[in-house]
Amino acid sequence: MKLRASLCFGAVILQGCVALPANDPGDILETIFDPRGELHATDGRAAFRDVFCSINDTRGALLPDHRACSDALRTLPVEREIVQANTPARHDVRPMHIFVAPGFGHECFNDFVGGSGVLQDYAESLGHTVTKIDVKGLASSRENADIIRESIMQRPQLTDDERIVMIGYSKGANDILAALALYPEVVERVSAVVSVSGAIGGSPLSLHAGDWTLGLLAALPGVDCEVPEDTALTSLQPAVRRDWLEEHPLPESVAYYSIVSFPETERVSAALRPTFRALARHDSRNDGQVIVFDQVVPGSEVLAFLNADHWAVALPIARLHPTLEFAGITRNDFPLEVLLEAILEYVDLGLNDAS
């Protein structure tokens, strides 16, 4: 029998072949949007869906990894009943300076996986300026906050028309929040923060992956990174994140947005199925790395529940490296260019309304 690339090899990937537990939404909406709850987020899904779908319908088919809007964004129950979208008129988005903080281990795998330049090129084709911050892939949020500050402050003094929007993926969102909490001079320059699949509340996976895991990652062929003394795993522990959020109120002058990855089980890559299953012991509503609730910045506006796993919203790995399907990267297709453009248009609209 000839094995397809999406079938599994090795002990880890064999686990990925086993059916996953159901991840029904349950009380997600009540937990996230209850104004009396810990997250007290606001619901911008319907309005964001209109922006995303408008872009997708107009030119999504001309861009890579095209998917129907109804397949890319999950419509959880009563979305339209909770929020009546005021479909925004398409407008010229003012140029932004976008600072991107990548996630856990990105520095280590950048040369091997690559791909961050694809979205940077797309954003710049829309008239924006993009800076990818060289945070350390295995360092703590405290250490990376210093790097973020230095990157932001190197930007020449802004004019009245310029806006800095920061996009943090996974742990990168935590690093951005740490920089805002520590450095008022950063807060003065930043207009908005967008968390994409952020590890805001940490991940229970960090409790079971000892520091030896970091050493193993750093030693893998093709990987280039160092393991610092104060590691990223500590920054990702749920108790550490909970205490940090309680002790560090977020500056109110910055607008916060959360993009949540919440894939249907058939949209989870084989390589992430073991960690999806491990997280399901805590909560099956996860993306293979982070539980849904832990992806929300408290008090932020939640824009979407993406039908994509944790890796699919980060980089077009399968698009650039089709052979990695053999490594379990099997459900990596997502219209990232459409998502990025929709985020920037929606954020610009919100900032215009607030000014």
Backbone torsions as a table, in degrees:
resi	resn	phi	psi	omega
1	MET	NA	131.4	179.1
2	LYS	-84.0	125.9	179.9
3	LEU	-86.3	134.1	173.0
4	ARG	-74.8	158.1	179.9
5	ALA	-63.3	-30.2	-178.2
6	SER	-76.9	-11.8	171.7
7	LEU	-74.9	171.5	-162.4
8	CYS	-105.1	155.0	171.9
9	PHE	-139.9	150.4	-178.4
10	GLY	78.0	164.0	-175.6
11	ALA	-63.2	-42.1	-177.6
12	VAL	-66.6	-47.4	-176.2
13	ILE	-69.8	-30.4	175.8
14	LEU	-61.4	-35.6	175.6
15	GLN	-62.6	-30.8	-179.5
16	GLY	-68.7	-13.9	179.6
17	CYS	-83.5	-15.5	-177.1
18	VAL	-78.6	142.3	-179.3
19	ALA	-57.6	142.5	-178.8
20	LEU	-91.1	153.9	174.7
21	PRO	-66.4	151.6	-179.9
22	ALA	-62.1	145.8	178.2
23	ASN	-123.2	53.2	179.5
24	ASP	-59.9	145.7	-175.7
25	PRO	-59.1	-38.3	-179.7
26	GLY	59.5	-129.1	-175.6
27	ASP	-97.3	28.3	-177.8
28	ILE	-53.3	-49.6	-173.7
29	LEU	-63.4	-44.1	179.7
30	GLU	-61.9	-41.5	-177.6
31	THR	-67.9	-41.5	-175.4
32	ILE	-77.8	-39.7	-170.1
33	PHE	-103.7	2.8	177.0
34	ASP	-66.4	117.1	-177.7
35	PRO	-63.1	-17.2	179.0
36	ARG	-93.8	-4.0	-176.5
37	GLY	-84.5	-177.5	-178.0
38	GLU	-72.9	-31.1	-176.0
39	LEU	-88.9	-36.2	179.8
40	HIS	33.9	48.4	177.7
41	ALA	-80.2	160.8	174.6
42	THR	-103.4	157.4	-170.7
43	ASP	-104.6	106.3	177.5
44	GLY	-109.2	15.3	-170.8
45	ARG	-61.6	-45.2	-174.9
46	ALA	-65.9	-43.6	179.2
47	ALA	-66.3	-40.7	178.9
48	PHE	-66.8	-37.9	178.3
49	ARG	-58.0	-39.9	179.9
50	ASP	-62.9	-40.4	178.5
51	VAL	-67.5	-48.7	-178.9
52	PHE	-59.0	-48.4	-175.7
53	CYS	-68.7	-33.1	177.0
54	SER	-63.0	-44.9	177.5
55	ILE	-65.7	-43.5	-178.0
56	ASN	-63.4	-41.0	-179.5
57	ASP	-70.3	-32.2	-176.4
58	THR	-75.1	-46.1	-175.1
59	ARG	-144.9	10.1	-179.7
60	GLY	-58.4	-36.2	-178.4
61	ALA	-67.6	-17.8	178.9
62	LEU	-88.2	-9.1	-178.4
63	LEU	-104.3	162.2	-177.2
64	PRO	-67.4	158.6	172.5
65	ASP	56.0	40.6	-178.2
66	HIS	-65.0	134.8	173.6
67	ARG	-138.1	148.8	176.4
68	ALA	-59.4	147.1	-179.1
69	CYS	-56.2	-40.6	-178.3
70	SER	-66.3	-20.3	178.6
71	ASP	-92.7	-28.2	-177.5
72	ALA	-79.0	-40.1	-178.4
73	LEU	-110.4	127.4	177.8
74	ARG	-78.2	132.7	174.4
75	THR	-100.4	100.1	178.0
76	LEU	-77.4	162.3	-175.4
77	PRO	-53.4	143.9	173.6
78	VAL	58.9	27.7	177.5
79	GLU	-58.0	-48.9	-175.8
80	ARG	-73.0	-23.2	179.0
81	GLU	-77.4	-30.8	-179.6
82	ILE	-75.2	-42.8	-176.6
83	VAL	-129.2	123.6	172.3
84	GLN	-90.8	112.0	-174.6
85	ALA	-73.9	133.9	167.5
86	ASN	-95.5	98.6	-174.2
87	THR	-58.1	113.0	-176.7
88	PRO	-72.2	140.5	174.9
89	ALA	-68.2	139.7	177.7
90	ARG	-61.1	138.7	-176.6
91	HIS	-141.6	164.3	176.9
92	ASP	-76.6	117.7	-178.9
93	VAL	-78.4	127.6	179.1
94	ARG	-68.3	142.8	179.7
95	PRO	-57.4	136.8	178.9
96	MET	-118.9	157.5	166.6
97	HIS	-101.6	112.9	-174.2
98	ILE	-101.7	123.0	174.8
99	PHE	-106.3	126.9	-175.8
100	VAL	-113.2	126.6	174.8
101	ALA	-109.8	109.2	-178.6
102	PRO	-74.1	178.0	-170.1
103	GLY	-97.5	-165.9	-177.0
104	PHE	-55.2	126.6	173.8
105	GLY	76.5	2.6	-174.8
106	HIS	-59.5	-43.0	179.5
107	GLU	-56.4	-36.7	-175.7
108	CYS	-68.0	-39.5	-171.7
109	PHE	-102.9	2.8	-172.7
110	ASN	-59.8	-46.3	-178.9
111	ASP	-67.8	-30.6	-177.1
112	PHE	-79.0	-47.1	-176.2
113	VAL	-91.2	-47.8	-178.7
114	GLY	63.7	-166.4	172.0
115	GLY	105.7	-16.8	-177.8
116	SER	-64.0	-26.7	-179.8
117	GLY	-68.0	-21.0	-179.3
118	VAL	-62.3	-50.6	-179.4
119	LEU	-73.2	-32.5	176.4
120	GLN	-62.1	-45.3	179.2
121	ASP	-61.7	-38.3	-178.7
122	TYR	-67.1	-45.2	179.3
123	ALA	-61.8	-39.7	-179.4
124	GLU	-70.3	-28.6	175.7
125	SER	-67.6	-20.6	177.2
126	LEU	-89.0	-0.1	176.2
127	GLY	101.8	6.3	-178.0
128	HIS	-96.0	163.3	173.6
129	THR	-108.3	134.6	-175.3
130	VAL	-124.1	132.8	173.2
131	THR	-124.1	118.7	173.7
132	LYS	-88.6	118.4	-176.1
133	ILE	-76.9	133.5	-176.9
134	ASP	-84.9	60.5	174.8
135	VAL	-67.8	158.7	180.0
136	LYS	-87.4	127.7	-171.8
137	GLY	-61.9	-28.5	-176.3
138	LEU	-115.9	12.7	-177.1
139	ALA	-90.9	164.7	178.4
140	SER	-71.2	161.9	176.4
141	SER	-63.6	-33.3	178.6
142	ARG	-61.6	-45.6	179.9
143	GLU	-67.0	-41.5	-179.1
144	ASN	-70.6	-25.3	177.2
145	ALA	-59.9	-37.6	178.5
146	ASP	-64.6	-39.3	179.7
147	ILE	-67.0	-39.6	178.9
148	ILE	-64.2	-44.2	178.1
149	ARG	-57.6	-47.4	-178.3
150	GLU	-60.7	-40.3	-179.7
151	SER	-65.4	-42.8	-179.8
152	ILE	-66.6	-43.7	-175.2
153	MET	-73.0	-18.4	175.9
154	GLN	-72.3	-18.5	177.7
155	ARG	-68.4	129.8	178.5
156	PRO	-55.9	158.7	-179.2
157	GLN	-50.7	132.1	-176.1
158	LEU	-75.6	148.1	170.5
159	THR	-84.4	172.7	-177.8
160	ASP	-63.8	-26.9	-176.3
161	ASP	-88.9	-11.6	-175.6
162	GLU	-86.6	144.6	178.3
163	ARG	-134.2	138.5	174.0
164	ILE	-102.5	124.2	174.6
165	VAL	-117.5	128.0	-178.8
166	MET	-105.6	132.3	177.7
167	ILE	-117.5	121.9	-180.0
168	GLY	-116.8	127.7	177.3
169	TYR	-101.9	130.4	176.1
170	SER	55.4	-123.4	179.8
171	LYS	-66.5	-21.1	177.1
172	GLY	-58.8	-31.4	176.4
173	ALA	-65.8	-39.5	176.6
174	ASN	-62.1	-41.6	-179.6
175	ASP	-62.4	-38.9	178.0
176	ILE	-64.8	-46.0	179.6
177	LEU	-61.4	-36.5	177.6
178	ALA	-63.8	-40.2	179.0
179	ALA	-65.1	-39.0	178.5
180	LEU	-65.9	-38.7	-178.5
181	ALA	-70.3	-30.9	-173.9
182	LEU	-91.2	-28.3	-168.0
183	TYR	-129.1	101.1	177.7
184	PRO	-57.6	-31.1	-179.3
185	GLU	-66.3	-26.7	174.3
186	VAL	-73.4	-43.1	179.7
187	VAL	-56.8	-39.7	-177.5
188	GLU	-62.6	-24.3	-175.2
189	ARG	-98.9	-18.9	-171.5
190	VAL	-96.5	130.2	178.2
191	SER	-92.1	-38.5	-174.8
192	ALA	-151.0	152.8	175.0
193	VAL	-126.6	130.6	176.7
194	VAL	-116.1	118.5	176.5
195	SER	-95.0	121.4	178.8
196	VAL	-111.3	111.9	-176.3
197	SER	52.5	39.9	-176.4
198	GLY	-64.1	147.7	175.6
199	ALA	-95.0	48.8	-170.8
200	ILE	-58.8	-44.2	178.2
201	GLY	-94.7	13.5	-178.3
202	GLY	78.7	-166.8	178.9
203	SER	-148.5	132.2	176.2
204	PRO	-57.6	-19.9	178.3
205	LEU	-61.0	-29.3	-178.6
206	SER	-65.7	-21.5	-179.1
207	LEU	-77.3	-19.1	-175.2
208	HIS	-111.3	-2.5	179.3
209	ALA	-110.3	94.0	-177.7
210	GLY	-65.6	171.8	-179.2
211	ASP	-60.4	-20.9	177.2
212	TRP	-62.0	-28.5	178.5
213	THR	-62.1	-40.4	179.4
214	LEU	-64.3	-41.4	177.1
215	GLY	-62.2	-37.6	178.1
216	LEU	-65.7	-43.7	178.7
217	LEU	-59.7	-45.7	-176.7
218	ALA	-66.5	-20.9	-177.1
219	ALA	-93.8	-6.2	-177.7
220	LEU	-67.1	146.1	177.6
221	PRO	-58.6	138.0	178.8
222	GLY	82.5	-1.1	-178.3
223	VAL	-101.6	136.6	-177.7
224	ASP	-131.5	96.7	175.9
225	CYS	-165.2	164.9	178.7
226	GLU	-115.6	148.9	177.7
227	VAL	-93.6	112.2	-179.3
228	PRO	-76.7	168.3	-179.5
229	GLU	-67.9	-41.5	178.0
230	ASP	-99.1	103.4	-166.2
231	THR	-93.7	166.1	-179.0
232	ALA	-66.4	-29.4	-175.9
233	LEU	-61.0	-37.7	178.1
234	THR	-62.6	-41.2	-179.6
235	SER	-66.0	-17.5	-176.2
236	LEU	-101.1	0.3	179.3
237	GLN	-71.0	131.8	-175.5
238	PRO	-54.2	-41.8	-179.3
239	ALA	-65.5	-39.0	178.5
240	VAL	-64.2	-44.2	179.8
241	ARG	-65.8	-41.6	-179.7
242	ARG	-61.3	-46.0	179.3
243	ASP	-64.1	-40.6	-178.4
244	TRP	-63.0	-44.9	-178.4
245	LEU	-64.9	-35.2	178.2
246	GLU	-69.0	-32.6	-175.5
247	GLU	-90.7	-10.3	-175.0
248	HIS	-130.4	83.8	174.6
249	PRO	-59.5	137.4	-176.6
250	LEU	-77.7	140.9	179.8
251	PRO	-58.1	132.2	-174.8
252	GLU	-78.7	-13.1	-178.9
253	SER	-76.1	-11.4	-178.3
254	VAL	-101.7	138.8	175.0
255	ALA	-86.5	134.4	-177.3
256	TYR	-117.8	135.4	178.9
257	TYR	-131.1	145.3	178.8
258	SER	-125.4	128.4	170.8
259	ILE	-108.2	122.9	-174.5
260	VAL	-107.9	131.1	173.5
261	SER	-95.0	123.7	-175.3
262	PHE	-145.3	79.6	-172.4
263	PRO	-76.9	145.7	162.7
264	GLU	-61.9	149.4	-170.5
265	THR	-57.8	-32.4	-180.0
266	GLU	-72.2	-8.1	178.1
267	ARG	-97.3	9.6	178.8
268	VAL	-93.9	124.1	178.7
269	SER	-60.9	150.6	-179.4
270	ALA	-56.4	-37.9	-177.4
271	ALA	-67.2	-23.7	-179.3
272	LEU	-98.0	-2.8	-177.8
273	ARG	-66.5	-38.1	176.2
274	PRO	-61.0	-41.8	179.8
275	THR	-74.9	-30.8	173.5
276	PHE	-59.8	-44.8	-178.5
277	ARG	-66.8	-39.2	178.8
278	ALA	-64.1	-42.1	178.3
279	LEU	-68.5	-29.0	-179.2
280	ALA	-63.2	-19.6	175.1
281	ARG	-66.0	-25.7	175.7
282	HIS	-94.1	-46.3	179.5
283	ASP	-166.6	123.2	-177.3
284	SER	-72.4	-10.7	179.6
285	ARG	-86.4	80.1	-176.9
286	ASN	-144.0	173.3	-177.1
287	ASP	-112.3	16.0	-177.8
288	GLY	98.8	-13.1	178.6
289	GLN	-138.0	-34.9	-175.0
290	VAL	-137.2	138.5	175.8
291	ILE	-70.1	147.4	-174.5
292	VAL	-53.2	-50.2	-176.1
293	PHE	-61.0	-31.7	-177.6
294	ASP	-77.7	-2.3	178.5
295	GLN	-92.9	-2.2	-173.0
296	VAL	-99.9	125.6	172.2
297	VAL	-72.5	123.7	-179.6
298	PRO	-54.7	131.6	179.1
299	GLY	79.6	3.3	-178.0
300	SER	-83.8	173.4	172.3
301	GLU	-98.2	118.9	179.8
302	VAL	-83.9	124.5	-173.7
303	LEU	-98.4	-30.0	-175.3
304	ALA	-167.4	153.6	165.0
305	PHE	-108.7	106.0	-176.4
306	LEU	-79.9	139.1	175.7
307	ASN	-86.2	69.5	-174.5
308	ALA	-157.4	147.7	177.9
309	ASP	-82.1	-179.6	-170.5
310	HIS	-62.0	-35.9	-178.4
311	TRP	-80.4	-32.7	-174.6
312	ALA	-64.7	-24.9	-178.9
313	VAL	-89.5	0.2	-175.2
314	ALA	-99.9	-58.5	-174.8
315	LEU	-141.6	146.8	176.9
316	PRO	-78.8	65.1	-172.8
317	ILE	-61.7	-49.8	-176.8
318	ALA	-66.2	-33.5	179.3
319	ARG	-63.4	-40.9	-176.8
320	LEU	-86.8	-27.3	-176.3
321	HIS	-134.4	74.5	-177.3
322	PRO	-57.2	-28.0	-178.4
323	THR	-67.4	-18.0	-179.6
324	LEU	-71.7	-3.3	172.3
325	GLU	-59.5	-30.2	177.3
326	PHE	-66.6	-21.7	177.9
327	ALA	-92.8	10.7	175.1
328	GLY	95.0	5.5	176.8
329	ILE	-84.9	82.2	-167.8
330	THR	-107.2	-19.7	-177.9
331	ARG	-131.1	59.1	-171.3
332	ASN	-101.6	-0.5	-176.0
333	ASP	-79.5	123.8	174.8
334	PHE	-153.7	141.3	-178.2
335	PRO	-73.8	76.4	-173.5
336	LEU	-66.1	-35.8	179.1
337	GLU	-63.8	-42.2	177.9
338	VAL	-62.9	-43.0	179.5
339	LEU	-61.0	-46.5	-178.7
340	LEU	-62.7	-45.2	-179.6
341	GLU	-63.7	-40.1	179.2
342	ALA	-64.9	-40.7	177.7
343	ILE	-59.8	-48.3	-176.0
344	LEU	-66.2	-39.8	178.8
345	GLU	-66.4	-42.3	-178.4
346	TYR	-67.5	-42.5	179.4
347	VAL	-64.6	-42.4	178.6
348	ASP	-60.9	-40.2	178.6
349	LEU	-61.8	-44.6	179.7
350	GLY	-65.5	-40.4	179.3
351	LEU	-67.3	-35.3	177.0
352	ASN	-64.3	-41.0	180.0
353	ASP	-66.3	-32.6	-176.6
354	ALA	-80.8	-19.7	-175.8
355	SER	-84.2	NA	NA
